[in-house]
Amino acid sequence: MRRSQNIPRKFPLRRAFTFLEEGPVVLLSTFYQGKNNLMTASCTMSMDFSPLAGVMLGPWDCSYRALIQTRECVLAIPGADLLEKTVAIGNCSGDEVDKFAKFRLTPYPASQAQAPLVGEALKNLECRLVRKINVGGGELFVLQGIAAWHNPARRAPRALHAKGDGTVLIDGRHLNLRRKMTRWQDCI
């Protein structure tokens, strides 16, 4: 009997997070002790349509301390053209460098948070911390969106998605199925 190519194969459980790790990479913007800061975060999730978002951080992050103290941040969605800067932002500490200046990004005033918007981002979501949940080695920060911004002038509106193994996906073709979503027409 010939074996089918479609038989599931065992995969290392410690790497299984890569199955779900395709939420957008974000630049988490904070303002604390008179300083703007950015960090790259790839463990993100949409939790509700309100919008409610989740981001995993750890106490080793400068942004963790800022978010604990201020209870607010901005989640900025970088475009594909910011891939190199997004990776570099994740490889240095806000304790040591002004990331907005170093990476030539523009902080814009937010409407309801002290944390700045990122001018070059595709989208910015001002957030308030509503809950922090200890999860293993880090903390899940549950964030309520309080104001949303988008940049319609951006020419490359493709977001980044980390695979969790050092590789990144970039949005591609979008399919519009809105007419088929009859139950959710009021949300579109």
N, C-alpha and C positions, 0 to 999 in steps of 0.2 A: 504494500500500500504506500503510495507516494504522499509525503507530508505537504500540507498546504503552506504557502508563504505567510498566511494570515494568522498563524498561531501566535498568541502572545508569548513573549519571552520575559523572564525575570529581569528586573532592573534594580539597582542598588537603592534601597529605601532612603539612605542619607542624601541622595541626589534627586529624589522625587519632587522636591520643591520646584525644580526646573519645569515640571509639567504645568504649573500654575503661575509662574513668575513672569507673565507677559502683560501685566498692567503697565501703564505708562511710567517711564522714568520721570521723576520730578526733580526740580530744584526747589528745595525747601528753604524759604527765605524767612529770616527772623531779624528782630531788632532788640538788642539787649545791652545794657550798660553803655549806651551811647554809640553802639556799633551795629551796622548792618552785617549780616552773614548769610552765606549760602551753603547748602550741602546737597550732594546728590543722593537721592533715595530711590531704590528700585523695588523695595518691598512695600508696594502700595496696593490699595484695593478700593473699589467703590463698594459702599455698604448699604446704600439706600438712594432713592431718587431725590431726596430732599435738598441738596446733596449732602451725604454723610460719607466721609472717607476715612480710611485707616492707613497709618504709616508706622512701620517698625523702626524704632531707634534704640540706641543703647546709651548708658551713662558715660561712655567714652567719647560721645559726640558733643562738641561745643553746642550744636543746635538743640540737643537734648536738654541741656541746662537752661538754655534760653526759653525753650517751649514750656518747661516746668514753671519757670518764674513768671513769664508774661502771659501764658495760656493762649497765645495766638501765633499765627504764622501765615504765610502765603505759599500755596503750592503752585509753582510755575511749571508749565509743560513746555520743555524745549523742543524745537524742531530738529529735523535731521541735520540741518546745517550747523547746529550747535553740538554735534556729537563729540568732537574732540575737546571742546571746552567743558562739556558736561562730565566727561571722564576725568579730566584734569582737576575739576572742582572737587570731585570725590577723592582725589589723591593728596589733598593738603588740608590743613586744619585752619579753621577760622580763628583759633587762638594765636596763630602765627602770621596770618596774611589777610589783607582786605581783598576778598575774592571778587567783589564788584570791580574794584580798580585793576587788580591783576589780570582779570579775564575780559576787561573792557565791556562790562555789562552795565546797563543803565538802570539805576534804582528810581522808580516812580512812586510818588505818594499813593498809598492805598486809601480807600474811603472810610474803612471802619477798623483797620488794624494799623499798628505802628510799623510792622514789618513791611518792607517795600515790595511793590510789584517788580517784575523783571521785564523791562521794556522790550527786549528781544524775544521773549517767550511767545509761543503761539497763543497760550491761554494762561490766566492767573486766577486762582481761587483763594480769596481771603477766608481764613478759617479761625474758629475758636475751639479750643480744647474742651471737649465735653466729658471725656473719660480716658483714663490710662489703665491698661490692663497688663499685669505681669504675665509674660508668655515665654517660658523657658529662659533663654539668655538675654532677652531684650524686653522691650515694652511696646505694646500696641497702643498708639495714640489715636483715639477716635476723635475726628475733627468735623465740626459742623461748618459747612460753607455759609458765609454771611454776605459775600458779594462776589460777583463773577465778572471777568473781563476777557475779551478776546481781541486779537489783532488781525483784522480783515486784510490789512495791507501785506501780510506775510505771503511771500511767493511759494514757499515750500512748506505747506501745512501738514507735513508728515511727522508724526510723533515717534519716539524711540521706545523700544520694549526690550528690557534686559531678559536674557534667558537664564541668568543665574550661573552660567558657566564661563563667563568671559566673552560671550557672543551677544550681539544685539540685533534685534529685528527692527526694520523701519517700515512704518505703515505703507501699504501699497494701494491697490485698487479698492475703492469703496463701492459697495452695492447699495442701492436705495430700495428698500422693501417697505417703505412707510405705508403704501396703499394696502399692503397685506396685513399690517398690524392693526386690524379693525378694533380690537379690544382696547388699544392704548392710544387712539387718535387724539385724545385730549392732552397727552403728554408730549406730542410732537410739535 
